[in-house]
Amino acid sequence: MKKFILSLFLICIVVNKSFAIDDIKFSSGMTQDLFKKFSEEIGVALSYKPVSPAEPYGLTGFDLGVELSAIKIDDKYWKNALKDLDAPSYLFVPKIHAIKGLPFGIDIGAVYSQIPGSNVKYFGGELKYAIIQGGAVFPAVAVRGTYTQLSGVDELDFKTYGAEASISKGFGIGVKITPYAGVGMNYFKSTPKGNAKNVLGLKEETFTKPKAYLGARLNVLLLTVTGEVEYNNITPVYSIKAGLSF
């Protein structure tokens, strides 16, 4: 199992290196308006992605996998936020993602990411409660609260908070597919620090963004592959996760 997860994570890193970004370090060209637009895009990228159905994992359930999210970014917002003043068309974010089932339809989850070649790291978590746990006839319905925190960047403190509701229904035995959908809101808090605040004069930006997402999980014995697309009023985010679930 360890070798399997490590192999998938290394694949994510190799893919991401082809589209790597440099350290986040704001230049004199970063205006307040550009900072706001940059904050919106990085917020959409770093906010928590469930990449899992609404149904609970149960007391003995556990899900561990590697994940890759892709988001199209705008160079005019990012070039003055990066040390090398150059940004790729897409930002790829590799992650390790774990979910543990608890009693009473409750799940907890955690995610960690470090973008190779840059100082961008972040971590986060979720708490999910299945209002309806689902079964042979009824779908599962759940509510989820989420949090993520940027780390490793000297000039920026960035946090996201989220609340959402989702629904899912699994089909099949042995080989099982579980489509799911959800809606929610994310709150972003982008706070400049150091030179960004004291020299460039950038000010904190806070905003709330709606989101909706569709996904499906394929289970073959213990192996799971999940794909998800998130729609928001900034730009779509595409995620895929592969791992083990039991």
C-alpha positions, 0 to 999 in steps of 0.5 A, a space after each residue: 500500500 505504501 509503495 502504491 501511494 508513493 508511486 502515485 504521488 511521484 507521478 503527480 510531482 512529475 506532471 506538476 514539474 512541467 508546469 511549475 511556478 516559482 516562489 510567490 514574491 510580489 513585485 512593484 507592478 502588483 496593484 491592489 486591483 491585481 492583488 484582488 484578482 490574484 487572490 480570487 484565483 489562488 483562493 479557488 485553487 487552494 480551497 478544499 476539494 472534497 473529491 468524495 461522495 456524500 455517503 459516510 465511510 463508517 466506523 472502520 472506513 478509511 480512504 487514502 490517496 493522492 490527488 491532482 487539481 488543475 486550474 487555468 490562471 491568468 498571467 496578468 494577475 500572477 506575473 507580478 506575484 511570482 519571483 521569476 515574473 512568469 506564470 504557466 497557463 495552468 496551475 497544477 496542485 498535487 496533494 495527499 488526501 486522507 478521510 477517516 470514518 467515525 460513528 454516527 455518519 461523521 467523517 473527518 478529512 485532511 489534505 496537504 500539498 506542496 507545489 514543487 519548485 515554489 514556496 507554496 504549501 498548504 494544509 486543510 481539513 474537513 468535517 462531514 456529517 451524513 444527514 441521510 447515510 444512503 442505501 439500496 434505495 435512498 441516496 446519501 445526503 451530507 453537509 460539510 465544513 472545510 478549512 485550508 491554510 497557506 504556509 511557506 510564503 513570507 509575503 502572504 497569509 491566506 485562509 479559506 473557509 467553506 460550507 457545502 451540501 452534497 448528494 450521492 448514490 452508488 451503483 454496482 457490487 464489486 465494481 461500483 460507481 458513485 456519482 455525486 454533486 454538491 453546492 456550497 460557499 467559500 470565504 477567502 481571506 488574503 492578507 499581505 505581509 512583509 514587503 507586500 504590506 509595508 513597501 507595496 502598500 497592499 491591503 487585505 482582501 476578503 470575499 465570498 464565492 459560491 461553488 457547485 461541483 460534480 464528480 464520480 468515484 469508481 471502486 474496484 475492490 480496494 482501489 478507488 479513482 475519483 474525478 471531480 469538476 468544480 464550477 464557480 464564478 472565477 474559473 473551473 477546477 478539475 481534480 482527480 484522486 487515486 488511492 485505496 479505500 476500505 
